[in-house]
Amino acid sequence: MSEARLAVNDVSVEFTGLRALDHVSLSVATGEVLGLIGPNGSGKTTMINAITGQVKLAGGTITAGDVTLSGLSPRDIALAGVSRSFQIVRLFNGMTVLENVEAAALAKGVSRAVSTERAVGLLDELGLADKADELGESLSYGDKRRVEIARALAAEPRFLLLDEPAAGMNDAETETLLHTLSELPKTRGLGLIIIDHDMGLIMRLCHRLHVLASGRTIAEGDAAHVRSHPAVVEAYLGKGAAHA
């Protein structure tokens, strides 16, 4: 599959006069992992919401390959190959783990047989096969996170946007997640944008980082460059992080 790019071009988002994103541009190619980081309230989740059509743009454009996403509904953006997870887990609690993942595949228009086959494969890939028949509401928080990733992958996206996927996970679960996510761009040929406050995960996983503060870009580049950038040290990582 040829390389495609998800491109955010000069995007702004406003809420009742407050500019949550202010002329931000970023991009990620298929096969690449981009970390989107910054302090609380910096605009990270708003960026994911803007890309996936949950909030309206006050300016700028967003494209995925040759498809313009700006102005499309969230459903049409998903059908165009962009999937996401949410900062707050949104499983169907009364459905089984398998049914949760099947539902995401069915929403893409595949048959029941294909959706089941796809869901079974994803649960195995994410270490959830033994929980296929458990209800969503019965899972640990870390397992709920993994089910949500499986659901996002069930749509077979070209671009996957994950909002704090390691939240609530212990060290062992985070290490497993790191391995899983690092393989996705290679095995599935997708582009991955990840928000997370676990800097160990971010620094090891991401090819590039994009840093927001107060809705604006303050730094972008590889991990070594961003880690030592004065504005990032001041606004997010904390003094002394560059020398840690």
HELIX and SHEET records of a PDB file:
HELIX    1   1 LYS A   44  ILE A   51  1                                   8    
HELIX    2   2 PRO A   74  LEU A   79  1                                   6    
HELIX    3   3 VAL A   97  LEU A  106  1                                  10    
HELIX    4   4 ARG A  112  GLU A  125  1                                  14    
HELIX    5   5 ALA A  129  LYS A  131  5                                   3    
HELIX    6   6 GLY A  136  SER A  138  5                                   3    
HELIX    7   7 TYR A  141  ALA A  154  1                                  14    
HELIX    8   8 ASP A  171  ARG A  188  1                                  18    
HELIX    9   9 MET A  199  LEU A  205  1                                   7    
HELIX   10  10 ALA A  223  ARG A  227  1                                   5    
HELIX   11  11 PRO A  230  VAL A  232  1                                   3    
HELIX   12  12 VAL A  233  LEU A  237  3                                   5    
HELIX   13  13 ALA A  241  HIS A  243  5                                   3    
SHEET    1   A 4 LEU A  18  ALA A  29  0                                        
SHEET    2   A 4 ARG A   5  PHE A  15 -1                                        
SHEET    3   A 4 GLY A  59  ALA A  64 -1                                        
SHEET    4   A 4 VAL A  67  THR A  68 -1                                        
SHEET    1   B 6 VAL A  82  ARG A  84  0                                        
SHEET    2   B 6 PHE A 159  ASP A 163  1                                        
SHEET    3   B 6 GLY A 191  ILE A 195  1                                        
SHEET    4   B 6 VAL A  33  ILE A  37  1                                        
SHEET    5   B 6 ARG A 208  ALA A 213  1                                        
SHEET    6   B 6 ARG A 216  GLY A 221 -1                                        
END                                                                             
